[in-house]
Amino acid sequence: KILKNISVKKFSGYLFLKILFKKFKKKNNFKILSVDPSHTLSKKNRNFFINLGISEKRIFNYISPIYDSSKIIDKQLLNIVNKIKPNYVILNLGGGVQEILGYYLKKNLNMKTKIICTGAAISFFTKDQAPINKFLDTFFLGWLTRIIFKPSIYLPRYLKAFQLFKIVLKEKIIIK
């Protein structure tokens, strides 16, 4: 908005998950497969879904291997999804991996399911990552909260992002 005078309606990952989890609370006749990077996070995510009121027998967890992002193939996960037929596959993995894995599943599954790439956003709700809430999200302060919560991880990451300003300033944006 400031640099190019373009108004964009914000729809954050936090808000998306808040709406999704509200839907989960209302309806409990579906299965979820949560794909997580570790046993610790898997347990936290599972407990979070249980606390939403989702029946334990409808929650499935899969601990992902460390993928080579240049070639992601996971036949074990593919077999599990085809076997349990979840309504939702929630990929709680890092960016750059989850998207490729989601595409791999979409191409190779013999059923339709909703594949949701959350990255670490579910950790805002499980309190494993910076405790972002509606106020912080509404006023675009999630980045600051993350820096305060874990400065050694997030400060360098956000400082690197300043390189994008040059790209944004150079590019002409055409609104149709």
N, C-alpha and C positions, 0 to 999 in steps of 0.2 A: 504494500500500500504506500509506504513512504517513498520508496525508490522509483516506482513506476506508476503510481497513482491508479492502482488496480485494486478493486475491492473483491476480496475472496471470502466466502463464508467458511468459517473454520468447522471442521468435523474431525476432531482429534481421535487418536487411538483410545484414549481414556474414555471419551464420550461414547464411541462405538461399543466398547466392551461394557460400559455401564448399561446401555440399551440392551445388548445381547444378554447380559446376566439377568436383567429384569425379565426378559422373555423366558429365560430358563426357570426363573422362580415361578412363573405363572403356569408353565406347562411342564409336565414331568413324564412324558411318554416317548422319550427319545434316548439315544445312546450317544455318549461322548467318548472319543479317543483323544486323550491329551498326550502329545508328543513332547517330551521334556529332555533337557540336556543332562540332568543328573537325578539320582535317587532322591536327594534332599529336596530339590525343587518339585519333583514329581509328587512327593508326599504332601508338600505344602499345597500344591495345586489341587490334589485330590481332596484334601480336607476343606479347601475353599469351596469346591463344588458341592461337597456334602453339606457344608454350612448354608449353601443356597437352597438346600432342600432337595437336591437331586439324590435319588436312591443310589446307594453304593453299588448295587448290581448293574447300574446303567453307566457307570464310570469305568473306563479302561485307560490304563497308562502304558506308555511305551517309552523306554529310555533310549534315546537315539545314540548311535555311535558318533564319533567325530568324523564328519563327512569331509571328503576332498571336494571343495566347492567347484573344481573344474569338471568333475564328473560325479554326480550324485545318483546312485542307484541303491535302493534298499529293498531287496526282495522279501526280506523278513517282515518289514513294515507293510509292504504291499499284501502279503499273505494274511497278515493279521487284520487289516482293514477289510479285505474280501471275506474273511471268515466271520468277523463280528458284525459287519455291516453297520457302522455307526452313522448317525445322522449328521454328526459334526466331527471333523478331524481338526483339532486345534494345535497348530504348530507353534510352540513356545520356544523357538530357536532364534539364533541371531540372524540379522538381516544379511542378505546375500546368500544364505543357505536355505532358509525357510521357503523363499519364493521358488527356488529351483526344485526343492523337494516337493512343494505343493504342485508344481507343474508336472513333475514326474508322476506323482500319484494320479493327477487328473488324466494324464495320457494313458496310464496303464491299468487303472481300476476297471473292473467289469461291473460296476454299479455307480450310481450317482450319489454323491454326498457333498456336504458343504465343507470346503477346506478353508480354514481361517488362519492367516498368518498373524500372530499377535506379537511376535518378538518377545521382549521381556515385559510387555505392557500388563500382563496378568499379575506381575510382581508388584504393581502399584496397589493392587487389591489385597494381595497376600502379605503385604508389608515387607517383602524381601528386598524391594528396591525403594527408592525415595517415596515417601508417603504423599502422593499427589491426590488432591481432592478437587471437588467441583470449583471452588474459588480459585485455586492455583491454575487449574486448566482454563477457566474462563478468561483469566487475565494474563494468559500466556507465560506463566511463571514456572512451568514444569522444568525447564532447563535450569533455572536458578536453584530450585529445590534439589535437583539431581547433583548439582555442583556442591551444594552445602552437605548433602548426604554422603557423597563419595567423591571428594575433590580430585583425588589422584587419578581417577578413571575419567570423570566427565569434563574437568577443566581442559585437559589437552585435547579431548575430542571436539569440544565446542570451539576452542581456539583455532583448530584446523579448519573448521567450517567457515571462518572468515574469508578464506580463499574464494568462496562462492560469490562474495560481494562483487569481485571484479567481473566474474562471468555474468552476473545479473545486470550489472551496469552496462556491459558491452552489448548484450543481446537486445534486439528489438522485439518487443512483444506485440503481437497482432491479436486483437480481440475481435471475434466474429459474432 
